[in-house]
């Protein structure tokens, strides 16, 4: 269920997250593991952690969007805060507005509770700040920051203010001494809010490679492509000079599965048009990104809206 979870600004000793990491293998079409089986494995892990007392899930060391989506969709069934932690290499800062922005747009549309960023193992808060400060203009969820006792107490208030100027922040203080927790609390209490620059993401689509900024008045939809098990030739020959969104007509459960086997060939955002609710659900579940949904599909309009909300899609 899509239940928004309001997280406190400071997470203390009662914050007991479980870290869920990569399964270490890709899903179809590159290996035999199905996407739904991957979700089942993540759900079983999360359920076991919750039974042991975990009250949040940190998704760490998962680098592929398909696996992050599987983990988010599985974990959120337990109605416990889900926080993906994206890995960013500080040597490739220019990529932040490519893949990382596409990941952010996709994941925040799936009702995550916050999002974190890890730079290099030896990085500090300054490294994180300079790498993510621009991408956070597009964030609609709090930024998760884990504070540690190795951080210098003297500079901590200034660093906290920097992040508060950027966005809403959730500070994980569960590993701090009482003295440093008090420093964090005082810094937040003294903070004077400033106007933040935020970007409208209502028409930003995404796939596993990048984000796409769409203008509703300038969208050119392609004719519906033919769905089949091997769509490589058609998708590679697709004329992206005439169209900026690929129309995919989904009529059956199998259509959604066949499309999932060819997603890696897609270089443009996708709009789904479907005849049945089941077919649209399967297509949105399999699509590793943020898709558009044709509001004129032959499905009850309220059901289309519900599915679009569940999977973070854009109604068009």
Secondary structure, 3 states (H helix, E strand, C coil): CCCCCCCCCEECCCCCEEEECCCCCCCCCCCCCCHHHHHHHHHHHHHHHHHCCCCEEEECCCCCHHHHHHHHHHHHHHCCEEEEEEECCHHHHHHHHCHHHHHHHHHHCCCCCEEEEECCCCCCHHHHHHHHCCHHHHCCCEEEEECCCCCCHHHHHHHHHHHHHHCCEEEECCCCCHHHHHHHHHHHHCCCCCCCCCCCCCCEEECCCCEEECCHHHCCECCCECCCCCCHHHHHCCCCCCCCEEEEEECCHHHHHHHHCCHHHCCCEEEEEECCHHHHHHHHHHCCCECEECCCCCCCHHHHHHHHHHHCCEEC
